[in-house]
């Protein structure tokens, strides 16, 4: 999966155990990719800085 996609992502803590995590990606680029949005979001959640914030809590889609 490419490390840099044309789009954006966010991580907003809601409380001690929850956060709003999401992303936006250009549809014309997404349509040419072999990855689902779930795959891309899970990849984002595994990035070291985000994984450190999530800890043992699952990244639910």
Buried (B, 14 or more C-beta within 10 A) or exposed (E): EEEEBEEEBEBEEEEEEEBEBBBEBEEEEBEEBEBEEEEBBBBBBEBEEBEEBBEEEEBEE
